Amino acid sequence: MADARAGSAAGIRAAAAAAATHPASPSFSRLSPAPPAPPRGTVAIVSHIIKTDGVRGLWKGSAASVSRSAVLTASQCATYDEVKRAIIRASDGAMTDGPATHLAASMLTGLVTTTATNPIDMIKTQLYLDACKTHGGGGGGG
């Protein structure tokens, strides 16, 4: 139960951090390419966003990033120690709290966090592609 509470608290902190740092996120690619020439460099991109959308524009699209950060961190914090303890218990003493146990716990925790965040990643990708179609932007990958 303590791991679940710690995971929830960590998820809330991650969501706050993601909200605070969203303007520095790679989501600036939503501007490319916009005729005649897209802004180049971080300062030019931030200036362009503020000029066209205001300061609030820096957080446009942040809900998906904040949600993903909260889910990822909460699932990671709630899972890692539980998985590590389960590995040690299941091995009947063959594995101790050493590098092999940490590697196995990390790999399984990565599987859990990837599974937990995949739906959010799919939604983020679809929103990004829809915005590119609507605004004539690039992005989208190869």
DSSP file (Angstrom, degrees, kcal/mol; ACC not computed):
  #  RESIDUE AA STRUCTURE BP1 BP2  ACC     N-H-->O    O-->H-N    N-H-->O    O-->H-N    TCO  KAPPA ALPHA  PHI   PSI    X-CA   Y-CA   Z-CA
    1    1 A M     >        0   0    0      0, 0.0     4,-2.2     0, 0.0     5,-0.2   0.000 360.0 360.0 360.0 -36.8    0.0    0.0    0.0
    2    2 A A  H  >  +     0   0    0      1,-0.2     4,-2.5     2,-0.2     5,-0.2   0.877 360.0  53.6 -63.9 -36.3    2.9    2.3    0.8
    3    3 A D  H  > S+     0   0    0      2,-0.2     4,-2.6     1,-0.2    -1,-0.2   0.888 107.6  50.8 -64.9 -37.9    4.3    1.8   -2.7
    4    4 A A  H  > S+     0   0    0      2,-0.2     4,-2.4     1,-0.2    -2,-0.2   0.911 111.8  46.8 -65.7 -41.9    0.9    2.8   -4.2
    5    5 A R  H  X S+     0   0    0     -4,-2.2     4,-2.5     2,-0.2    -2,-0.2   0.908 113.3  48.9 -65.6 -40.6    0.8    6.0   -2.2
    6    6 A A  H  X S+     0   0    0     -4,-2.5     4,-2.6     1,-0.2    -2,-0.2   0.903 111.2  50.4 -64.8 -40.0    4.4    6.8   -3.1
    7    7 A G  H  X S+     0   0    0     -4,-2.6     4,-2.3     2,-0.2    -2,-0.2   0.901 110.8  48.8 -64.3 -40.8    3.6    6.1   -6.8
    8    8 A S  H  X S+     0   0    0     -4,-2.4     4,-2.1     2,-0.2    -2,-0.2   0.925 112.7  47.2 -64.3 -44.6    0.6    8.4   -6.6
    9    9 A A  H  X S+     0   0    0     -4,-2.5     4,-2.2     1,-0.2    -2,-0.2   0.910 113.0  49.1 -63.3 -41.9    2.6   11.2   -4.9
   10   10 A A  H  X S+     0   0    0     -4,-2.6     4,-2.6     1,-0.2    -1,-0.2   0.887 108.8  53.8 -65.4 -37.6    5.3   10.8   -7.5
   11   11 A G  H  X S+     0   0    0     -4,-2.3     4,-2.3     2,-0.2    -1,-0.2   0.896 108.2  49.2 -62.8 -40.2    2.8   10.9  -10.3
   12   12 A I  H  X S+     0   0    0     -4,-2.1     4,-2.1     2,-0.2    -2,-0.2   0.914 112.1  48.2 -64.9 -42.8    1.4   14.2   -9.0
   13   13 A R  H  X S+     0   0    0     -4,-2.2     4,-2.4     1,-0.2    -2,-0.2   0.898 111.4  50.6 -64.5 -39.3    5.0   15.6   -8.7
   14   14 A A  H  X S+     0   0    0     -4,-2.6     4,-2.7     2,-0.2    -2,-0.2   0.897 108.7  51.5 -65.9 -39.0    5.7   14.5  -12.3
   15   15 A A  H  X S+     0   0    0     -4,-2.3     4,-2.3     2,-0.2    -1,-0.2   0.913 110.7  48.4 -63.3 -42.0    2.6   16.1  -13.6
   16   16 A A  H  X S+     0   0    0     -4,-2.1     4,-2.2     2,-0.2    -2,-0.2   0.915 112.6  48.3 -63.9 -42.7    3.5   19.4  -11.9
   17   17 A A  H  X S+     0   0    0     -4,-2.4     4,-2.0     1,-0.2    -2,-0.2   0.905 111.2  50.0 -64.7 -41.2    7.0   19.2  -13.4
   18   18 A A  H  X S+     0   0    0     -4,-2.7     4,-0.8     1,-0.2    -1,-0.2   0.898 111.0  49.6 -64.9 -39.2    5.7   18.4  -16.8
   19   19 A A  H  < S+     0   0    0     -4,-2.3     3,-0.4     1,-0.2    -1,-0.2   0.900 112.5  47.7 -65.1 -39.9    3.3   21.3  -16.7
   20   20 A A  H  < S+     0   0    0     -4,-2.2    -1,-0.2     1,-0.2    -2,-0.2   0.840 119.9  37.0 -70.6 -32.7    6.1   23.7  -15.6
   21   21 A T  H >< S+     0   0    0     -4,-2.0     3,-1.9     1,-0.2     4,-0.2   0.380  81.8 107.6-103.0   4.9    8.5   22.6  -18.2
   22   22 A H  G >< S+     0   0    0     -4,-0.8     3,-2.5    -3,-0.4     5,-0.3   0.852  70.6  64.2 -54.5 -38.7    6.2   22.0  -21.2
   23   23 A P  G 3  S+     0   0    0      0, 0.0    -1,-0.3     0, 0.0    -2,-0.1   0.775 101.4  52.5 -58.4 -22.3    7.4   25.1  -23.0
   24   24 A A  G <  S+     0   0    0     -3,-1.9    -2,-0.2     3,-0.0    -3,-0.1   0.408  89.4 113.5 -90.3   3.4   10.8   23.5  -23.3
   25   25 A S  S X  S-     0   0    0     -3,-2.5     3,-1.1    -4,-0.2    -3,-0.0  -0.266  84.2-108.3 -75.8 160.7    9.3   20.3  -24.8
   26   26 A P  G >  S+     0   0    0      0, 0.0     3,-1.9     0, 0.0    -1,-0.1   0.457  96.3 101.7 -67.1   2.6    9.9   19.1  -28.4
   27   27 A S  G >   +     0   0    0     -5,-0.3     3,-1.9     1,-0.3     4,-0.1   0.560  54.1  90.4 -65.6  -4.1    6.3   20.0  -29.1
   28   28 A F  G X   +     0   0    0     -3,-1.1     3,-2.0     1,-0.3    -1,-0.3   0.701  64.5  82.7 -62.2 -16.5    7.8   23.1  -30.8
   29   29 A S  G X   +     0   0    0     -3,-1.9     3,-1.8     1,-0.3    -1,-0.3   0.644  66.0  85.2 -64.5 -11.0    7.8   21.1  -33.9
   30   30 A R  G <  S+     0   0    0     -3,-1.9    -1,-0.3     1,-0.3    -2,-0.1   0.696  84.4  59.8 -62.4 -14.9    4.2   22.0  -34.3
   31   31 A L  G <  S+     0   0    0     -3,-2.0    -1,-0.3    -4,-0.1    -2,-0.2   0.583  82.7 134.2 -86.9 -10.2    5.5   25.1  -36.0
   32   32 A S    <   +     0   0    0     -3,-1.8   106,-4.9     1,-0.2     5,-0.0  -0.668  65.4   6.6-101.4 148.9    7.4   23.4  -38.8
   33   33 A P  S    S+     0   0    0      0, 0.0    -1,-0.2     0, 0.0     4,-0.0   0.724  73.7 157.3 -86.6 141.7    7.3   24.2  -41.7
   34   34 A A        -     0   0    0     -3,-0.1     3,-0.2   103,-0.1   103,-0.1  -0.975  47.5 -83.5-122.9 116.5    5.3   27.4  -41.9
   35   35 A P  S    S+     0   0    0      0, 0.0     2,-0.2     0, 0.0     0, 0.0  -0.203 106.6  24.8 -56.1 150.1    5.9   29.6  -44.9
   36   36 A P  S    S-     0   0    0      0, 0.0     0, 0.0     0, 0.0     0, 0.0  -0.871 133.4 -36.2 -76.0 -38.5    7.9   31.7  -45.6
   37   37 A A        -     0   0    0     -2,-0.2     3,-0.1    -3,-0.2    -5,-0.0  -0.976  58.4-119.5-147.9 133.4   10.5   30.2  -43.2
   38   38 A P        -     0   0    0      0, 0.0    -6,-0.1     0, 0.0     7,-0.1  -0.382  43.3 -94.7 -68.6 150.4   10.0   28.5  -39.8
   39   39 A P        -     0   0    0      0, 0.0     2,-0.4     0, 0.0     6,-0.1  -0.362  40.1-143.6 -63.0 144.9   11.7   30.2  -36.8
   40   40 A R        +     0   0    0     -3,-0.1     4,-0.4    -2,-0.0     3,-0.0  -0.928  56.8  22.1-114.5 136.0   15.1   28.6  -36.0
   41   41 A G  S  > S-     0   0    0     -2,-0.4     4,-2.2     3,-0.1     5,-0.2   0.105  88.6 -84.6  92.1 154.3   16.4   28.2  -32.5
   42   42 A T  H  > S+     0   0    0      1,-0.2     4,-2.8     2,-0.2     5,-0.2   0.906 124.7  49.5 -61.8 -46.4   14.7   28.0  -29.2
   43   43 A V  H  > S+     0   0    0      1,-0.2     4,-2.5     2,-0.2    -1,-0.2   0.911 112.2  48.5 -63.2 -42.5   14.5   31.8  -28.6
   44   44 A A  H  > S+     0   0    0     -4,-0.4     4,-2.3     2,-0.2    -1,-0.2   0.888 112.9  48.1 -64.9 -39.2   13.0   32.4  -32.0
   45   45 A I  H  X S+     0   0    0     -4,-2.2     4,-2.5     2,-0.2    -2,-0.2   0.930 112.7  47.2 -67.5 -45.8   10.4   29.6  -31.6
   46   46 A V  H  X S+     0   0    0     -4,-2.8     4,-2.5     1,-0.2     5,-0.2   0.919 113.2  49.4 -62.1 -43.2    9.4   30.8  -28.1
   47   47 A S  H  X S+     0   0    0     -4,-2.5     4,-2.5    -5,-0.2    -1,-0.2   0.911 110.9  50.2 -61.1 -43.0    9.1   34.4  -29.4
   48   48 A H  H  X S+     0   0    0     -4,-2.3     4,-2.4     2,-0.2     5,-0.3   0.913 111.3  48.1 -62.7 -43.7    7.0   33.2  -32.4
   49   49 A I  H  X>S+     0   0    0     -4,-2.5     4,-3.3     2,-0.2     5,-0.6   0.930 113.5  46.8 -63.9 -45.4    4.7   31.3  -30.1
   50   50 A I  H  X5S+     0   0    0     -4,-2.5     4,-1.3     3,-0.2    -1,-0.2   0.898 113.3  49.9 -63.6 -39.8    4.2   34.2  -27.7
   51   51 A K  H  <5S+     0   0    0     -4,-2.5    -1,-0.2    -5,-0.2    -2,-0.2   0.895 122.1  31.3 -65.4 -40.8    3.7   36.6  -30.6
   52   52 A T  H  <5S+     0   0    0     -4,-2.4    -2,-0.2    -5,-0.2    -3,-0.2   0.857 138.4  16.1 -88.9 -36.5    1.0   34.4  -32.3
   53   53 A D  H  <5S-     0   0    0     -4,-3.3     4,-0.3    -5,-0.3    -3,-0.2   0.453  99.8-122.4-118.1  -3.1   -0.7   32.7  -29.3
   54   54 A G    ><< -     0   0    0     -4,-1.3     3,-1.3    -5,-0.6     4,-0.4  -0.177  51.0 -55.8  80.6 176.6    0.4   34.7  -26.3
   55   55 A V  G >  S+     0   0    0      1,-0.3     3,-1.8     2,-0.2     4,-0.3   0.850 135.7  62.9 -61.9 -34.8    2.2   33.2  -23.3
   56   56 A R  G >  S+     0   0    0      1,-0.3     3,-1.6    -3,-0.2    -1,-0.3   0.770  88.4  72.2 -61.9 -24.2   -0.6   30.7  -22.8
   57   57 A G  G X  S+     0   0    0     -3,-1.3     3,-1.4    -4,-0.3    -1,-0.3   0.748  81.6  71.1 -63.1 -23.1    0.4   29.3  -26.2
   58   58 A L  G <  S+     0   0    0     -3,-1.8    -1,-0.3    -4,-0.4    -2,-0.2   0.767 102.2  44.0 -63.9 -23.5    3.5   27.9  -24.6
   59   59 A W  G X  S+     0   0    0     -3,-1.6     3,-2.0    -4,-0.3    -1,-0.3   0.254  80.3 134.0-105.7  12.1    1.3   25.3  -22.9
   60   60 A K  T <  S+     0   0    0     -3,-1.4    -3,-0.1     1,-0.3    -7,-0.0  -0.440  80.3  11.4 -61.5 128.9   -0.8   24.5  -25.8
   61   61 A G  T 3> S+     0   0    0     -2,-0.2     4,-0.7     1,-0.0     3,-0.4   0.599  89.3 126.1  80.8  11.2   -1.1   20.7  -26.0
   62   62 A S  H <>  +     0   0    0     -3,-2.0     4,-2.9     1,-0.2     5,-0.3   0.715  51.1  79.3 -77.4 -18.5    0.4   20.2  -22.6
   63   63 A A  H  > S+     0   0    0     -4,-0.3     4,-2.5     1,-0.2    -1,-0.2   0.903  95.0  46.5 -57.9 -43.2   -2.5   18.1  -21.2
   64   64 A A  H  > S+     0   0    0     -3,-0.4     4,-2.5     2,-0.2    -1,-0.2   0.902 114.1  47.7 -67.0 -39.8   -1.3   14.9  -22.9
   65   65 A S  H  X S+     0   0    0     -4,-0.7     4,-2.4     2,-0.2    -2,-0.2   0.908 113.2  47.8 -66.8 -41.1    2.4   15.4  -21.8
   66   66 A V  H  X S+     0   0    0     -4,-2.9     4,-2.3     2,-0.2    -2,-0.2   0.922 113.0  48.7 -65.7 -43.6    1.3   16.1  -18.2
   67   67 A S  H  X S+     0   0    0     -4,-2.5     4,-2.6    -5,-0.3     5,-0.2   0.923 111.6  49.3 -61.4 -44.6   -0.9   13.0  -18.2
   68   68 A R  H  X S+     0   0    0     -4,-2.5     4,-2.9     1,-0.2     5,-0.2   0.918 110.8  49.5 -62.8 -44.0    1.8   10.8  -19.7
   69   69 A S  H  X S+     0   0    0     -4,-2.4     4,-2.4     1,-0.2     5,-0.3   0.907 112.3  48.1 -61.8 -41.9    4.4   12.0  -17.1
   70   70 A A  H  X S+     0   0    0     -4,-2.3     4,-2.4     2,-0.2     5,-0.2   0.935 115.0  44.2 -65.2 -46.3    2.0   11.4  -14.2
   71   71 A V  H  X S+     0   0    0     -4,-2.6     4,-2.5     2,-0.2     5,-0.3   0.924 115.0  48.9 -65.3 -44.3    1.0    7.9  -15.4
   72   72 A L  H  X S+     0   0    0     -4,-2.9     4,-2.3    -5,-0.2    -2,-0.2   0.950 115.5  41.9 -61.2 -50.7    4.6    7.0  -16.2
   73   73 A T  H  X S+     0   0    0     -4,-2.4     4,-2.7    -5,-0.2     5,-0.3   0.908 115.5  49.3 -67.0 -42.5    6.1    8.1  -12.9
   74   74 A A  H  X S+     0   0    0     -4,-2.4     4,-2.2    -5,-0.3    -1,-0.2   0.931 114.4  44.7 -63.4 -44.8    3.3    6.7  -10.8
   75   75 A S  H  X S+     0   0    0     -4,-2.5     4,-1.3    -5,-0.2    -1,-0.2   0.879 114.7  49.7 -68.1 -35.9    3.4    3.3  -12.5
   76   76 A Q  H  X S+     0   0    0     -4,-2.3     4,-2.3    -5,-0.3    -2,-0.2   0.944 113.9  43.3 -67.0 -48.2    7.2    3.2  -12.2
   77   77 A C  H  X S+     0   0    0     -4,-2.7     4,-0.6     1,-0.2    -2,-0.2   0.881 116.4  47.3 -67.1 -37.9    7.4    4.2   -8.6
   78   78 A A  H  < S+     0   0    0     -4,-2.2     4,-0.3    -5,-0.3    -1,-0.2   0.759 119.0  40.5 -74.5 -23.4    4.6    1.8   -7.6
   79   79 A T  H  X S+     0   0    0     -4,-1.3     4,-2.9    -5,-0.2     5,-0.3   0.877  98.0  67.9 -93.9 -42.5    6.0   -1.1   -9.6
   80   80 A Y  H  X S+     0   0    0     -4,-2.3     4,-2.6     1,-0.2     5,-0.2   0.893 104.8  39.0 -54.8 -55.9    9.8   -1.2   -9.1
   81   81 A D  H  X S+     0   0    0     -4,-0.6     4,-2.6     1,-0.2    -1,-0.2   0.886 116.8  52.0 -64.7 -38.1   10.1   -2.1   -5.4
   82   82 A E  H  > S+     0   0    0     -4,-0.3     4,-2.3     2,-0.2    -1,-0.2   0.930 112.2  45.5 -62.7 -44.5    7.2   -4.6   -5.6
   83   83 A V  H  X S+     0   0    0     -4,-2.9     4,-2.5     2,-0.2    -2,-0.2   0.912 112.1  51.9 -65.3 -42.2    8.7   -6.3   -8.6
   84   84 A K  H  X S+     0   0    0     -4,-2.6     4,-2.0    -5,-0.3    -2,-0.2   0.932 111.9  45.6 -60.6 -46.1   12.1   -6.4   -7.0
   85   85 A R  H  X S+     0   0    0     -4,-2.6     4,-2.6     1,-0.2    -1,-0.2   0.899 111.9  52.3 -63.9 -39.8   10.7   -8.0   -3.8
   86   86 A A  H  X S+     0   0    0     -4,-2.3     4,-3.0     2,-0.2    -2,-0.2   0.887 108.4  51.0 -64.6 -38.6    8.7  -10.5   -5.9
   87   87 A I  H  X S+     0   0    0     -4,-2.5     4,-1.6     2,-0.2    -1,-0.2   0.928 111.7  46.8 -63.6 -44.9   11.8  -11.5   -7.8
   88   88 A I  H  <>S+     0   0    0     -4,-2.0     5,-1.2     2,-0.2     7,-0.3   0.927 115.7  45.6 -64.0 -44.5   13.8  -12.1   -4.6
   89   89 A R  H ><5S+     0   0    0     -4,-2.6     3,-1.4     1,-0.2    -2,-0.2   0.930 112.8  50.1 -62.6 -45.9   10.8  -14.1   -3.1
   90   90 A A  H 3<5S+     0   0    0     -4,-3.0    -1,-0.2     1,-0.3    -2,-0.2   0.771 104.4  58.6 -67.0 -26.0   10.3  -16.1   -6.2
   91   91 A S  T ><5S-     0   0    0     -4,-1.6     3,-1.9    -5,-0.2    -1,-0.3   0.491 101.1-132.7 -83.4  -1.1   13.9  -17.1   -6.5
   92   92 A D  T < 5S-     0   0    0     -3,-1.4    -3,-0.1     1,-0.3    -2,-0.1   0.880  75.2 -44.3  50.1  43.6   13.9  -18.7   -3.0
   93   93 A G  T 3 <S+     0   0    0     -5,-1.2    -1,-0.3     2,-0.3    -4,-0.1   0.370 114.5 112.4  88.3  -5.7   17.1  -16.9   -2.1
   94   94 A A  S <  S+     0   0    0     -3,-1.9     2,-0.4    -6,-0.2    -2,-0.1   0.840  78.8  47.2 -68.4 -31.3   18.9  -17.5   -5.4
   95   95 A M  S    S-     0   0    0     -7,-0.3    -2,-0.3    -8,-0.2     2,-0.2  -0.923  72.8-171.1-112.6 136.8   18.8  -13.8   -6.2
   96   96 A T        -     0   0    0     -2,-0.4     2,-2.6    -5,-0.0     5,-0.3  -0.512  49.5 -73.2-111.0-176.6   19.7  -11.1   -3.7
   97   97 A D  S    S+     0   0    0     -2,-0.2   -12,-0.0     4,-0.1   -13,-0.0  -0.419  93.4 118.1 -78.1  67.4   19.3   -7.4   -3.8
   98   98 A G  S  > S-     0   0    0     -2,-2.6     4,-2.4     0, 0.0     3,-0.3  -0.526  83.0 -72.9-123.5-171.2   22.2   -7.1   -6.4
   99   99 A P  H  > S+     0   0    0      0, 0.0     4,-2.6     0, 0.0     5,-0.2   0.858 126.1  52.8 -56.7 -40.7   22.7   -5.9   -9.9
  100  100 A A  H  > S+     0   0    0      2,-0.2     4,-2.4     1,-0.2     5,-0.2   0.906 111.1  47.3 -64.6 -40.1   21.0   -8.8  -11.6
  101  101 A T  H  > S+     0   0    0     -5,-0.3     4,-2.8    -3,-0.3     5,-0.2   0.913 112.7  49.1 -66.1 -42.7   17.8   -8.3   -9.5
  102  102 A H  H  X S+     0   0    0     -4,-2.4     4,-2.5     2,-0.2    -2,-0.2   0.898 111.4  49.9 -64.2 -40.1   17.9   -4.5  -10.2
  103  103 A L  H  X S+     0   0    0     -4,-2.6     4,-2.4    -5,-0.2    -2,-0.2   0.941 113.3  45.3 -63.6 -47.0   18.3   -5.2  -13.9
  104  104 A A  H  X S+     0   0    0     -4,-2.4     4,-2.4     1,-0.2     5,-0.2   0.919 114.6  48.2 -63.2 -43.8   15.4   -7.7  -13.9
  105  105 A A  H  X S+     0   0    0     -4,-2.8     4,-2.4     1,-0.2    -1,-0.2   0.888 111.8  50.4 -64.0 -38.7   13.2   -5.4  -11.9
  106  106 A S  H  X S+     0   0    0     -4,-2.5     4,-2.5    -5,-0.2    -2,-0.2   0.905 110.2  49.5 -65.7 -41.6   14.0   -2.4  -14.1
  107  107 A M  H  X S+     0   0    0     -4,-2.4     4,-1.7     2,-0.2    -2,-0.2   0.925 113.9  44.6 -65.1 -43.9   13.2   -4.4  -17.3
  108  108 A L  H  X S+     0   0    0     -4,-2.4     4,-2.0     2,-0.2    -2,-0.2   0.886 113.0  51.4 -67.7 -37.7    9.8   -5.6  -15.9
  109  109 A T  H  X S+     0   0    0     -4,-2.4     4,-2.9     1,-0.2     5,-0.2   0.891 107.1  54.1 -64.9 -38.8    9.1   -2.1  -14.6
  110  110 A G  H  X S+     0   0    0     -4,-2.5     4,-2.4     1,-0.2    -1,-0.2   0.887 106.9  51.6 -60.3 -39.2    9.8   -0.7  -18.1
  111  111 A L  H  X S+     0   0    0     -4,-1.7     4,-2.2     2,-0.2    -2,-0.2   0.915 111.4  47.4 -62.9 -43.2    7.3   -3.1  -19.5
  112  112 A V  H  X S+     0   0    0     -4,-2.0     4,-2.5     2,-0.2    -2,-0.2   0.939 113.9  45.9 -64.4 -47.4    4.7   -1.9  -17.1
  113  113 A T  H  X S+     0   0    0     -4,-2.9     4,-2.2     2,-0.2    -2,-0.2   0.884 112.8  50.5 -66.7 -37.0    5.3    1.8  -17.7
  114  114 A T  H  X S+     0   0    0     -4,-2.4     4,-1.5    -5,-0.2    -1,-0.2   0.923 112.6  46.8 -64.4 -43.3    5.4    1.3  -21.5
  115  115 A T  H  < S+     0   0    0     -4,-2.2    -2,-0.2    -5,-0.2    -1,-0.2   0.896 113.7  48.8 -64.4 -40.1    2.1   -0.6  -21.3
  116  116 A A  H  < S+     0   0    0     -4,-2.5     4,-0.3     1,-0.2    -2,-0.2   0.856 118.0  38.6 -69.3 -35.6    0.6    2.1  -19.1
  117  117 A T  H  X S+     0   0    0     -4,-2.2     4,-2.5    -5,-0.2     5,-0.2   0.601  91.2  89.1 -93.8 -10.9    1.7    5.0  -21.2
  118  118 A N  H  X S+     0   0    0     -4,-1.5     4,-2.5     1,-0.2     5,-0.2   0.910  86.6  50.8 -56.2 -46.9    1.1    3.5  -24.7
  119  119 A P  H  > S+     0   0    0      0, 0.0     4,-2.1     0, 0.0    -1,-0.2   0.903 112.1  48.0 -58.4 -38.5   -2.6    4.6  -24.9
  120  120 A I  H  > S+     0   0    0     -4,-0.3     4,-2.8     2,-0.2    -2,-0.2   0.905 110.5  51.6 -67.8 -39.9   -1.5    8.2  -24.0
  121  121 A D  H  X S+     0   0    0     -4,-2.5     4,-2.5     2,-0.2    -1,-0.2   0.889 109.0  51.1 -62.2 -39.1    1.3    8.1  -26.6
  122  122 A M  H  X S+     0   0    0     -4,-2.5     4,-2.3    -5,-0.2    -1,-0.2   0.913 111.7  46.6 -64.7 -42.5   -1.1    6.9  -29.3
  123  123 A I  H  X S+     0   0    0     -4,-2.1     4,-2.8    -5,-0.2     5,-0.2   0.925 112.0  50.9 -65.4 -44.3   -3.5    9.8  -28.5
  124  124 A K  H  X S+     0   0    0     -4,-2.8     4,-2.4     1,-0.2    -2,-0.2   0.921 111.2  48.6 -58.2 -44.5   -0.6   12.3  -28.4
  125  125 A T  H  X S+     0   0    0     -4,-2.5     4,-2.6     2,-0.2    -1,-0.2   0.920 112.1  48.0 -63.0 -44.4    0.5   11.1  -31.8
  126  126 A Q  H  X S+     0   0    0     -4,-2.3     4,-2.6     2,-0.2    -2,-0.2   0.913 112.0  49.2 -64.9 -42.1   -2.9   11.3  -33.3
  127  127 A L  H  X S+     0   0    0     -4,-2.8     4,-2.4     2,-0.2    -1,-0.2   0.910 112.1  49.6 -61.6 -41.4   -3.5   14.8  -32.0
  128  128 A Y  H  X S+     0   0    0     -4,-2.4     4,-2.2    -5,-0.2    -2,-0.2   0.931 112.5  46.3 -63.1 -46.6   -0.1   15.9  -33.4
  129  129 A L  H  X S+     0   0    0     -4,-2.6     4,-2.1     1,-0.2    -2,-0.2   0.890 112.2  51.0 -65.7 -38.6   -0.9   14.4  -36.8
  130  130 A D  H  X S+     0   0    0     -4,-2.6     4,-2.5     2,-0.2    -1,-0.2   0.904 110.2  49.8 -64.0 -40.4   -4.4   15.9  -36.8
  131  131 A A  H  X S+     0   0    0     -4,-2.4     4,-2.8     1,-0.2     6,-0.4   0.884 109.0  52.5 -65.4 -38.0   -2.9   19.3  -35.9
  132  132 A C  H  X>S+     0   0    0     -4,-2.2     5,-0.9     2,-0.2     4,-0.9   0.908 111.4  46.1 -64.1 -41.3   -0.3   19.0  -38.7
  133  133 A K  H  <5S+     0   0    0     -4,-2.1    -2,-0.2     3,-0.2    -1,-0.2   0.919 115.7  46.3 -64.6 -44.2   -3.1   18.2  -41.2
  134  134 A T  H  <5S+     0   0    0     -4,-2.5    -2,-0.2     1,-0.2    -1,-0.2   0.898 122.9  32.8 -66.4 -42.5   -5.2   21.1  -40.0
  135  135 A H  H  <5S-     0   0    0     -4,-2.8    -1,-0.2    -5,-0.2    -2,-0.2   0.385 105.9-118.6-100.2   3.0   -2.4   23.7  -39.9
  136  136 A G  T  <5 +     0   0    0     -4,-0.9    -3,-0.2    -3,-0.2    -4,-0.1   0.710  61.7 151.7  70.4  18.7   -0.4   22.4  -42.8
  137  137 A G      < -     0   0    0     -5,-0.9    -1,-0.2    -6,-0.4  -106,-0.1  -0.234  41.4-130.1 -78.7 171.3    2.6   21.8  -40.6
  138  138 A G        +     0   0    0   -106,-4.9    -1,-0.1  -109,-0.3    -2,-0.1   0.638  61.7 100.2 -87.6-116.7    5.2   19.1  -41.2
  139  139 A G        +     0   0    0      1,-0.1     2,-0.1    -7,-0.0  -109,-0.0  -0.373  33.7 116.2  65.6-145.2    6.3   16.7  -38.5
  140  140 A G  S    S-     0   0    0    -15,-0.1    -1,-0.1    -2,-0.1   -11,-0.1   0.192  73.2-120.9  73.4 -19.1    4.7   13.4  -38.8
  141  141 A G              0   0    0      1,-0.2     0, 0.0    -2,-0.1     0, 0.0  -0.063 360.0 360.0  73.9-179.5    8.0   11.5  -39.5
  142  142 A G              0   0    0      0, 0.0    -1,-0.2     0, 0.0    -2,-0.1   0.416 360.0 360.0 -95.9 360.0    9.0    9.4  -42.4
